[in-house]
Amino acid sequence: MYGLLLVFCSALFLAGGQIVFKLVSTRMEGDGFSGGIFQFALHALSQPYIWIGGGLAAGGFAIYVYGLRLVDLSRGAPIAGGLIIVLTVLLSGLLLREQIGLTRGIGIAAIVIGIALVSRS
């Protein structure tokens, strides 16, 4: 059970990192940034919040790797992957005000059912 809790926490950290990355990229777009991918990457690295997102992603990765000691990979990886998708969609709807339509909602429900089935096995 502790291993599954760690997998959930890792997914939450990784989804949080995705939200912060989106905020940084949107802010840079609002600043009128125009340039290639290399210039974009350099400019992104100068944004303080990019480091918070990176810290969340790195923390999520570390928690996930630690949690794999306690959970079979065939169980932990699908649960983590599904949770990252579900949490990212839910957080983007709540925090970024992105629309979650019917089709996306059905997809999220299918993922949650899959997570439930995998976690029981």
N, CA, C and O atoms as a GROMACS GRO file, in nm:
protein
  484
    1MET      N    1   0.082  -0.120   0.000
    1MET     CA    2   0.000   0.000   0.000
    1MET      C    3   0.087   0.127   0.000
    1MET      O    4   0.056   0.224  -0.069
    2TYR      N    5   0.196   0.125   0.077
    2TYR     CA    6   0.287   0.239   0.083
    2TYR      C    7   0.347   0.266  -0.055
    2TYR      O    8   0.365   0.381  -0.094
    3GLY      N    9   0.378   0.159  -0.127
    3GLY     CA   10   0.434   0.175  -0.261
    3GLY      C   11   0.337   0.244  -0.355
    3GLY      O   12   0.378   0.329  -0.435
    4LEU      N   13   0.209   0.209  -0.348
    4LEU     CA   14   0.109   0.274  -0.432
    4LEU      C   15   0.090   0.420  -0.393
    4LEU      O   16   0.065   0.504  -0.480
    5LEU      N   17   0.102   0.450  -0.265
    5LEU     CA   18   0.094   0.589  -0.221
    5LEU      C   19   0.210   0.670  -0.280
    5LEU      O   20   0.192   0.784  -0.323
    6LEU      N   21   0.328   0.610  -0.282
    6LEU     CA   22   0.443   0.678  -0.342
    6LEU      C   23   0.423   0.699  -0.492
    6LEU      O   24   0.458   0.804  -0.545
    7VAL      N   25   0.365   0.600  -0.560
    7VAL     CA   26   0.337   0.614  -0.703
    7VAL      C   27   0.238   0.729  -0.725
    7VAL      O   28   0.256   0.809  -0.818
    8PHE      N   29   0.135   0.738  -0.641
    8PHE     CA   30   0.040   0.848  -0.652
    8PHE      C   31   0.110   0.983  -0.630
    8PHE      O   32   0.088   1.077  -0.706
    9CYS      N   33   0.192   0.992  -0.527
    9CYS     CA   34   0.263   1.118  -0.498
    9CYS      C   35   0.355   1.156  -0.613
    9CYS      O   36   0.365   1.274  -0.648
   10SER      N   37   0.421   1.059  -0.672
   10SER     CA   38   0.510   1.089  -0.784
   10SER      C   39   0.429   1.144  -0.901
   10SER      O   40   0.472   1.239  -0.967
   11ALA      N   41   0.313   1.086  -0.927
   11ALA     CA   42   0.228   1.135  -1.036
   11ALA      C   43   0.180   1.277  -1.008
   11ALA      O   44   0.172   1.359  -1.100
   12LEU      N   45   0.149   1.307  -0.884
   12LEU     CA   46   0.104   1.441  -0.848
   12LEU      C   47   0.216   1.543  -0.869
   12LEU      O   48   0.191   1.652  -0.920
   13PHE      N   49   0.337   1.508  -0.830
   13PHE     CA   50   0.452   1.597  -0.852
   13PHE      C   51   0.476   1.619  -1.001
   13PHE      O   52   0.498   1.732  -1.045
   14LEU      N   53   0.471   1.510  -1.078
   14LEU     CA   54   0.497   1.521  -1.222
   14LEU      C   55   0.388   1.602  -1.292
   14LEU      O   56   0.417   1.682  -1.381
   15ALA      N   57   0.263   1.582  -1.254
   15ALA     CA   58   0.153   1.660  -1.312
   15ALA      C   59   0.167   1.807  -1.273
   15ALA      O   60   0.143   1.896  -1.355
   16GLY      N   61   0.206   1.834  -1.149
   16GLY     CA   62   0.230   1.972  -1.105
   16GLY      C   63   0.340   2.037  -1.186
   16GLY      O   64   0.331   2.155  -1.221
   17GLY      N   65   0.444   1.961  -1.215
   17GLY     CA   66   0.552   2.013  -1.299
   17GLY      C   67   0.501   2.051  -1.438
   17GLY      O   68   0.542   2.153  -1.493
   18GLN      N   69   0.412   1.969  -1.494
   18GLN     CA   70   0.356   2.000  -1.626
   18GLN      C   71   0.277   2.131  -1.624
   18GLN      O   72   0.285   2.210  -1.718
   19ILE      N   73   0.202   2.153  -1.515
   19ILE     CA   74   0.125   2.277  -1.503
   19ILE      C   75   0.219   2.398  -1.499
   19ILE      O   76   0.195   2.498  -1.566
   20VAL      N   77   0.326   2.387  -1.421
   20VAL     CA   78   0.421   2.498  -1.412
   20VAL      C   79   0.490   2.521  -1.546
   20VAL      O   80   0.509   2.636  -1.586
   21PHE      N   81   0.526   2.414  -1.618
   21PHE     CA   82   0.588   2.430  -1.750
   21PHE      C   83   0.494   2.504  -1.845
   21PHE      O   84   0.537   2.590  -1.922
   22LYS      N   85   0.366   2.469  -1.840
   22LYS     CA   86   0.268   2.536  -1.926
   22LYS      C   87   0.258   2.684  -1.890
   22LYS      O   88   0.252   2.770  -1.978
   23LEU      N   89   0.256   2.715  -1.760
   23LEU     CA   90   0.249   2.855  -1.718
   23LEU      C   91   0.370   2.934  -1.768
   23LEU      O   92   0.356   3.047  -1.813
   24VAL      N   93   0.488   2.874  -1.760
   24VAL     CA   94   0.610   2.941  -1.807
   24VAL      C   95   0.603   2.966  -1.957
   24VAL      O   96   0.633   3.076  -2.004
   25SER      N   97   0.563   2.864  -2.032
   25SER     CA   98   0.559   2.880  -2.178
   25SER      C   99   0.454   2.982  -2.220
   25SER      O  100   0.475   3.057  -2.315
   26THR      N  101   0.341   2.986  -2.150
   26THR     CA  102   0.237   3.084  -2.181
   26THR      C  103   0.284   3.226  -2.147
   26THR      O  104   0.258   3.320  -2.222
   27ARG      N  105   0.353   3.238  -2.036
   27ARG     CA  106   0.405   3.369  -1.996
   27ARG      C  107   0.507   3.419  -2.097
   27ARG      O  108   0.509   3.538  -2.131
   28MET      N  109   0.592   3.329  -2.145
   28MET     CA  110   0.692   3.369  -2.244
   28MET      C  111   0.624   3.413  -2.374
   28MET      O  112   0.669   3.508  -2.438
   29GLU      N  113   0.519   3.344  -2.411
   29GLU     CA  114   0.444   3.381  -2.532
   29GLU      C  115   0.383   3.520  -2.514
   29GLU      O  116   0.382   3.601  -2.606
   30GLY      N  117   0.331   3.546  -2.394
   30GLY     CA  118   0.273   3.676  -2.364
   30GLY      C  119   0.375   3.788  -2.364
   30GLY      O  120   0.340   3.904  -2.385
   31ASP      N  121   0.500   3.754  -2.339
   31ASP     CA  122   0.608   3.854  -2.341
   31ASP      C  123   0.648   3.891  -2.483
   31ASP      O  124   0.737   3.974  -2.503
   32GLY      N  125   0.583   3.831  -2.582
   32GLY     CA  126   0.616   3.860  -2.720
   32GLY      C  127   0.738   3.788  -2.769
   32GLY      O  128   0.802   3.831  -2.865
   33PHE      N  129   0.772   3.677  -2.706
   33PHE     CA  130   0.891   3.602  -2.747
   33PHE      C  131   0.871   3.547  -2.887
   33PHE      O  132   0.767   3.490  -2.918
   34SER      N  133   0.971   3.565  -2.970
   34SER     CA  134   0.970   3.501  -3.102
   34SER      C  135   1.113   3.460  -3.132
   34SER      O  136   1.205   3.542  -3.127
   35GLY      N  137   1.130   3.336  -3.162
   35GLY     CA  138   1.261   3.284  -3.193
   35GLY      C  139   1.253   3.134  -3.212
   35GLY      O  140   1.145   3.076  -3.201
   36GLY      N  141   1.365   3.074  -3.239
   36GLY     CA  142   1.368   2.931  -3.259
   36GLY      C  143   1.368   2.855  -3.127
   36GLY      O  144   1.362   2.914  -3.020
   37ILE      N  145   1.374   2.725  -3.138
   37ILE     CA  146   1.366   2.639  -3.020
   37ILE      C  147   1.486   2.660  -2.928
   37ILE      O  148   1.472   2.654  -2.806
   38PHE      N  149   1.605   2.683  -2.984
   38PHE     CA  150   1.723   2.703  -2.902
   38PHE      C  151   1.711   2.831  -2.820
   38PHE      O  152   1.740   2.831  -2.700
   39GLN      N  153   1.667   2.940  -2.883
   39GLN     CA  154   1.648   3.065  -2.811
   39GLN      C  155   1.536   3.051  -2.708
   39GLN      O  156   1.544   3.106  -2.598
   40PHE      N  157   1.431   2.976  -2.744
   40PHE     CA  158   1.320   2.953  -2.652
   40PHE      C  159   1.370   2.880  -2.527
   40PHE      O  160   1.335   2.916  -2.415
   41ALA      N  161   1.454   2.777  -2.548
   41ALA     CA  162   1.506   2.699  -2.435
   41ALA      C  163   1.594   2.787  -2.346
   41ALA      O  164   1.583   2.780  -2.223
   42LEU      N  165   1.679   2.868  -2.404
   42LEU     CA  166   1.764   2.956  -2.324
   42LEU      C  167   1.680   3.058  -2.246
   42LEU      O  168   1.707   3.085  -2.129
   43HIS      N  169   1.580   3.112  -2.311
   43HIS     CA  170   1.493   3.208  -2.243
   43HIS      C  171   1.413   3.140  -2.132
   43HIS      O  172   1.394   3.198  -2.025
   44ALA      N  173   1.368   3.018  -2.157
   44ALA     CA  174   1.293   2.943  -2.055
   44ALA      C  175   1.378   2.920  -1.932
   44ALA      O  176   1.330   2.930  -1.819
   45LEU      N  177   1.505   2.888  -1.953
   45LEU     CA  178   1.594   2.863  -1.839
   45LEU      C  179   1.617   2.986  -1.753
   45LEU      O  180   1.660   2.975  -1.638
   46SER      N  181   1.590   3.104  -1.809
   46SER     CA  182   1.607   3.226  -1.731
   46SER      C  183   1.482   3.259  -1.648
   46SER      O  184   1.484   3.353  -1.568
   47GLN      N  185   1.376   3.183  -1.666
   47GLN     CA  186   1.252   3.206  -1.592
   47GLN      C  187   1.259   3.132  -1.457
   47GLN      O  188   1.284   3.012  -1.456
   48PRO      N  189   1.237   3.200  -1.346
   48PRO     CA  190   1.248   3.134  -1.216
   48PRO      C  191   1.153   3.014  -1.199
   48PRO      O  192   1.189   2.914  -1.138
   49TYR      N  193   1.032   3.027  -1.253
   49TYR     CA  194   0.935   2.920  -1.234
   49TYR      C  195   0.972   2.791  -1.307
   49TYR      O  196   0.925   2.683  -1.270
   50ILE      N  197   1.054   2.802  -1.410
   50ILE     CA  198   1.094   2.680  -1.481
   50ILE      C  199   1.170   2.587  -1.386
   50ILE      O  200   1.164   2.465  -1.399
   51TRP      N  201   1.242   2.647  -1.292
   51TRP     CA  202   1.318   2.568  -1.196
   51TRP      C  203   1.226   2.502  -1.093
   51TRP      O  204   1.257   2.394  -1.044
   52ILE      N  205   1.115   2.567  -1.062
   52ILE     CA  206   1.016   2.504  -0.973
   52ILE      C  207   0.954   2.385  -1.043
   52ILE      O  208   0.940   2.278  -0.984
   53GLY      N  209   0.916   2.402  -1.169
   53GLY     CA  210   0.862   2.291  -1.247
   53GLY      C  211   0.962   2.177  -1.259
   53GLY      O  212   0.926   2.060  -1.247
   54GLY      N  213   1.088   2.212  -1.284
   54GLY     CA  214   1.192   2.110  -1.292
   54GLY      C  215   1.212   2.038  -1.160
   54GLY      O  216   1.234   1.917  -1.157
   55GLY      N  217   1.203   2.113  -1.050
   55GLY     CA  218   1.215   2.051  -0.918
   55GLY      C  219   1.100   1.956  -0.890
   55GLY      O  220   1.121   1.847  -0.835
   56LEU      N  221   0.979   1.995  -0.928
   56LEU     CA  222   0.864   1.906  -0.911
   56LEU      C  223   0.881   1.779  -0.994
   56LEU      O  224   0.855   1.668  -0.947
   57ALA      N  225   0.924   1.797  -1.119
   57ALA     CA  226   0.944   1.680  -1.206
   57ALA      C  227   1.055   1.589  -1.153
   57ALA      O  228   1.040   1.467  -1.151
   58ALA      N  229   1.165   1.648  -1.108
   58ALA     CA  230   1.275   1.568  -1.053
   58ALA      C  231   1.232   1.498  -0.924
   58ALA      O  232   1.265   1.382  -0.902
   59GLY      N  233   1.159   1.571  -0.839
   59GLY     CA  234   1.109   1.509  -0.716
   59GLY      C  235   1.014   1.395  -0.746
   59GLY      O  236   1.020   1.290  -0.682
   60GLY      N  237   0.925   1.415  -0.844
   60GLY     CA  238   0.833   1.309  -0.883
   60GLY      C  239   0.906   1.186  -0.935
   60GLY      O  240   0.869   1.073  -0.904
   61PHE      N  241   1.011   1.210  -1.013
   61PHE     CA  242   1.091   1.098  -1.065
   61PHE      C  243   1.158   1.022  -0.951
   61PHE      O  244   1.159   0.899  -0.950
   62ALA      N  245   1.216   1.096  -0.856
   62ALA     CA  246   1.284   1.031  -0.743
   62ALA      C  247   1.186   0.950  -0.659
   62ALA      O  248   1.218   0.838  -0.618
   63ILE      N  249   1.068   1.006  -0.633
   63ILE     CA  250   0.968   0.932  -0.555
   63ILE      C  251   0.923   0.808  -0.630
   63ILE      O  252   0.905   0.702  -0.570
   64TYR      N  253   0.905   0.820  -0.761
   64TYR     CA  254   0.863   0.706  -0.844
   64TYR      C  255   0.967   0.594  -0.839
   64TYR      O  256   0.932   0.477  -0.818
   65VAL      N  257   1.093   0.629  -0.858
   65VAL     CA  258   1.199   0.528  -0.855
   65VAL      C  259   1.205   0.460  -0.718
   65VAL      O  260   1.221   0.338  -0.710
   66TYR      N  261   1.191   0.538  -0.612
   66TYR     CA  262   1.190   0.481  -0.478
   66TYR      C  263   1.068   0.389  -0.460
   66TYR      O  264   1.080   0.280  -0.404
   67GLY      N  265   0.953   0.433  -0.508
   67GLY     CA  266   0.831   0.352  -0.496
   67GLY      C  267   0.838   0.221  -0.571
   67GLY      O  268   0.774   0.124  -0.532
   68LEU      N  269   0.915   0.218  -0.680
   68LEU     CA  270   0.927   0.094  -0.758
   68LEU      C  271   0.994  -0.017  -0.678
   68LEU      O  272   0.982  -0.135  -0.713
   69ARG      N  273   1.063   0.018  -0.572
   69ARG     CA  274   1.122  -0.085  -0.486
   69ARG      C  275   1.013  -0.167  -0.418
   69ARG      O  276   1.034  -0.282  -0.381
   70LEU      N  277   0.894  -0.106  -0.401
   70LEU     CA  278   0.787  -0.167  -0.324
   70LEU      C  279   0.671  -0.218  -0.408
   70LEU      O  280   0.582  -0.286  -0.357
   71VAL      N  281   0.672  -0.187  -0.538
   71VAL     CA  282   0.562  -0.223  -0.627
   71VAL      C  283   0.620  -0.289  -0.752
   71VAL      O  284   0.725  -0.248  -0.800
   72ASP      N  285   0.553  -0.392  -0.803
   72ASP     CA  286   0.596  -0.451  -0.929
   72ASP      C  287   0.590  -0.347  -1.040
   72ASP      O  288   0.497  -0.266  -1.044
   73LEU      N  289   0.686  -0.349  -1.130
   73LEU     CA  290   0.688  -0.255  -1.240
   73LEU      C  291   0.563  -0.269  -1.326
   73LEU      O  292   0.508  -0.170  -1.373
   74SER      N  293   0.518  -0.392  -1.347
   74SER     CA  294   0.400  -0.416  -1.430
   74SER      C  295   0.273  -0.359  -1.367
   74SER      O  296   0.170  -0.347  -1.434
   75ARG      N  297   0.280  -0.325  -1.243
   75ARG     CA  298   0.168  -0.263  -1.172
   75ARG      C  299   0.191  -0.112  -1.156
   75ARG      O  300   0.101  -0.032  -1.181
   76GLY      N  301   0.310  -0.075  -1.113
   76GLY     CA  302   0.340   0.064  -1.083
   76GLY      C  303   0.346   0.154  -1.205
   76GLY      O  304   0.296   0.266  -1.201
   77ALA      N  305   0.406   0.107  -1.315
   77ALA     CA  306   0.421   0.191  -1.434
   77ALA      C  307   0.286   0.228  -1.496
   77ALA      O  308   0.265   0.346  -1.526
   78PRO      N  309   0.193   0.132  -1.517
   78PRO     CA  310   0.065   0.174  -1.574
   78PRO      C  311  -0.016   0.264  -1.480
   78PRO      O  312  -0.087   0.354  -1.526
   79ILE      N  313  -0.005   0.240  -1.350
   79ILE     CA  314  -0.077   0.325  -1.255
   79ILE      C  315  -0.020   0.466  -1.259
   79ILE      O  316  -0.095   0.564  -1.266
   80ALA      N  317   0.112   0.477  -1.255
   80ALA     CA  318   0.175   0.610  -1.258
   80ALA      C  319   0.143   0.682  -1.388
   80ALA      O  320   0.106   0.800  -1.386
   81GLY      N  321   0.157   0.613  -1.501
   81GLY     CA  322   0.129   0.676  -1.629
   81GLY      C  323  -0.014   0.724  -1.640
   81GLY      O  324  -0.039   0.835  -1.687
   82GLY      N  325  -0.107   0.641  -1.597
   82GLY     CA  326  -0.248   0.680  -1.600
   82GLY      C  327  -0.277   0.796  -1.507
   82GLY      O  328  -0.350   0.889  -1.543
   83LEU      N  329  -0.221   0.791  -1.387
   83LEU     CA  330  -0.244   0.898  -1.291
   83LEU      C  331  -0.187   1.031  -1.339
   83LEU      O  332  -0.247   1.136  -1.316
   84ILE      N  333  -0.073   1.027  -1.404
   84ILE     CA  334  -0.015   1.151  -1.457
   84ILE      C  335  -0.111   1.214  -1.558
   84ILE      O  336  -0.132   1.336  -1.556
   85ILE      N  337  -0.168   1.133  -1.644
   85ILE     CA  338  -0.263   1.185  -1.743
   85ILE      C  339  -0.386   1.243  -1.673
   85ILE      O  340  -0.426   1.356  -1.700
   86VAL      N  341  -0.444   1.164  -1.584
   86VAL     CA  342  -0.567   1.207  -1.515
   86VAL      C  343  -0.542   1.334  -1.435
   86VAL      O  344  -0.620   1.429  -1.444
   87LEU      N  345  -0.436   1.336  -1.356
   87LEU     CA  346  -0.409   1.452  -1.272
   87LEU      C  347  -0.374   1.576  -1.354
   87LEU      O  348  -0.413   1.687  -1.318
   88THR      N  349  -0.301   1.557  -1.463
   88THR     CA  350  -0.266   1.671  -1.548
   88THR      C  351  -0.392   1.732  -1.610
   88THR      O  352  -0.407   1.854  -1.613
   89VAL      N  353  -0.481   1.648  -1.658
   89VAL     CA  354  -0.605   1.699  -1.717
   89VAL      C  355  -0.690   1.770  -1.612
   89VAL      O  356  -0.740   1.880  -1.637
   90LEU      N  357  -0.704   1.710  -1.495
   90LEU     CA  358  -0.786   1.771  -1.390
   90LEU      C  359  -0.725   1.903  -1.341
   90LEU      O  360  -0.796   2.002  -1.324
   91LEU      N  361  -0.593   1.903  -1.319
   91LEU     CA  362  -0.528   2.026  -1.274
   91LEU      C  363  -0.531   2.136  -1.380
   91LEU      O  364  -0.545   2.254  -1.347
   92SER      N  365  -0.518   2.097  -1.507
   92SER     CA  366  -0.524   2.199  -1.612
   92SER      C  367  -0.664   2.258  -1.622
   92SER      O  368  -0.680   2.376  -1.655
   93GLY      N  369  -0.765   2.177  -1.595
   93GLY     CA  370  -0.901   2.231  -1.592
   93GLY      C  371  -0.923   2.324  -1.475
   93GLY      O  372  -0.984   2.430  -1.490
   94LEU      N  373  -0.874   2.285  -1.358
   94LEU     CA  374  -0.894   2.365  -1.237
   94LEU      C  375  -0.807   2.491  -1.234
   94LEU      O  376  -0.856   2.599  -1.202
   95LEU      N  377  -0.680   2.476  -1.266
   95LEU     CA  378  -0.585   2.586  -1.248
   95LEU      C  379  -0.566   2.672  -1.373
   95LEU      O  380  -0.542   2.792  -1.363
   96LEU      N  381  -0.576   2.610  -1.490
   96LEU     CA  382  -0.553   2.684  -1.614
   96LEU      C  383  -0.683   2.716  -1.687
   96LEU      O  384  -0.682   2.782  -1.791
   97ARG      N  385  -0.793   2.669  -1.632
   97ARG     CA  386  -0.926   2.692  -1.690
   97ARG      C  387  -0.938   2.634  -1.831
   97ARG      O  388  -1.010   2.688  -1.915
   98GLU      N  389  -0.867   2.523  -1.856
   98GLU     CA  390  -0.880   2.456  -1.984
   98GLU      C  391  -1.012   2.378  -1.985
   98GLU      O  392  -1.056   2.328  -1.882
   99GLN      N  393  -1.071   2.368  -2.101
   99GLN     CA  394  -1.198   2.298  -2.116
   99GLN      C  395  -1.175   2.146  -2.118
   99GLN      O  396  -1.087   2.096  -2.188
  100ILE      N  397  -1.256   2.075  -2.041
  100ILE     CA  398  -1.254   1.928  -2.043
  100ILE      C  399  -1.389   1.886  -2.096
  100ILE      O  400  -1.488   1.879  -2.023
  101GLY      N  401  -1.393   1.859  -2.225
  101GLY     CA  402  -1.518   1.824  -2.290
  101GLY      C  403  -1.561   1.681  -2.261
  101GLY      O  404  -1.496   1.608  -2.186
  102LEU      N  405  -1.671   1.644  -2.320
  102LEU     CA  406  -1.730   1.512  -2.298
  102LEU      C  407  -1.634   1.400  -2.342
  102LEU      O  408  -1.615   1.303  -2.269
  103THR      N  409  -1.577   1.413  -2.460
  103THR     CA  410  -1.487   1.308  -2.510
  103THR      C  411  -1.367   1.291  -2.419
  103THR      O  412  -1.329   1.178  -2.387
  104ARG      N  413  -1.308   1.401  -2.378
  104ARG     CA  414  -1.192   1.394  -2.288
  104ARG      C  415  -1.234   1.335  -2.153
  104ARG      O  416  -1.161   1.256  -2.094
  105GLY      N  417  -1.351   1.374  -2.105
  105GLY     CA  418  -1.403   1.320  -1.979
  105GLY      C  419  -1.423   1.170  -1.985
  105GLY      O  420  -1.392   1.099  -1.890
  106ILE      N  421  -1.476   1.122  -2.097
  106ILE     CA  422  -1.493   0.976  -2.115
  106ILE      C  423  -1.357   0.907  -2.117
  106ILE      O  424  -1.340   0.800  -2.059
  107GLY      N  425  -1.262   0.969  -2.183
  107GLY     CA  426  -1.127   0.912  -2.186
  107GLY      C  427  -1.065   0.904  -2.047
  107GLY      O  428  -1.002   0.804  -2.012
  108ILE      N  429  -1.083   1.010  -1.969
  108ILE     CA  430  -1.030   1.011  -1.832
  108ILE      C  431  -1.099   0.903  -1.749
  108ILE      O  432  -1.034   0.834  -1.671
  109ALA      N  433  -1.230   0.888  -1.766
  109ALA     CA  434  -1.303   0.783  -1.693
  109ALA      C  435  -1.250   0.645  -1.730
  109ALA      O  436  -1.236   0.558  -1.644
  110ALA      N  437  -1.221   0.624  -1.858
  110ALA     CA  438  -1.167   0.494  -1.902
  110ALA      C  439  -1.030   0.469  -1.839
  110ALA      O  440  -0.999   0.357  -1.799
  111ILE      N  441  -0.949   0.573  -1.830
  111ILE     CA  442  -0.817   0.558  -1.767
  111ILE      C  443  -0.832   0.525  -1.619
  111ILE      O  444  -0.761   0.438  -1.568
  112VAL      N  445  -0.925   0.592  -1.550
  112VAL     CA  446  -0.947   0.565  -1.408
  112VAL      C  447  -0.992   0.420  -1.389
  112VAL      O  448  -0.947   0.354  -1.295
  113ILE      N  449  -1.078   0.371  -1.476
  113ILE     CA  450  -1.120   0.230  -1.468
  113ILE      C  451  -1.000   0.138  -1.489
  113ILE      O  452  -0.985   0.038  -1.419
  114GLY      N  453  -0.916   0.172  -1.585
  114GLY     CA  454  -0.795   0.093  -1.609
  114GLY      C  455  -0.701   0.093  -1.490
  114GLY      O  456  -0.645  -0.011  -1.455
  115ILE      N  457  -0.685   0.209  -1.427
  115ILE     CA  458  -0.601   0.217  -1.308
  115ILE      C  459  -0.657   0.129  -1.197
  115ILE      O  460  -0.583   0.058  -1.129
  116ALA      N  461  -0.789   0.134  -1.179
  116ALA     CA  462  -0.852   0.051  -1.076
  116ALA      C  463  -0.830  -0.097  -1.103
  116ALA      O  464  -0.803  -0.174  -1.010
  117LEU      N  465  -0.842  -0.138  -1.228
  117LEU     CA  466  -0.822  -0.280  -1.262
  117LEU      C  467  -0.676  -0.323  -1.241
  117LEU      O  468  -0.650  -0.430  -1.187
  118VAL      N  469  -0.582  -0.238  -1.284
  118VAL     CA  470  -0.442  -0.272  -1.268
  118VAL      C  471  -0.402  -0.275  -1.122
  118VAL      O  472  -0.323  -0.360  -1.081
  119SER      N  473  -0.454  -0.183  -1.043
  119SER     CA  474  -0.416  -0.177  -0.902
  119SER      C  475  -0.470  -0.295  -0.822
  119SER      O  476  -0.414  -0.329  -0.718
  120ARG      N  477  -0.576  -0.358  -0.870
  120ARG     CA  478  -0.633  -0.474  -0.800
  120ARG      C  479  -0.559  -0.604  -0.831
  120ARG      O  480  -0.567  -0.701  -0.755
  121SER      N  481  -0.489  -0.605  -0.941
  121SER     CA  482  -0.424  -0.732  -0.983
  121SER      C  483  -0.301  -0.764  -0.902
  121SER      O  484  -0.237  -0.866  -0.925
   0.00000   0.00000   0.00000
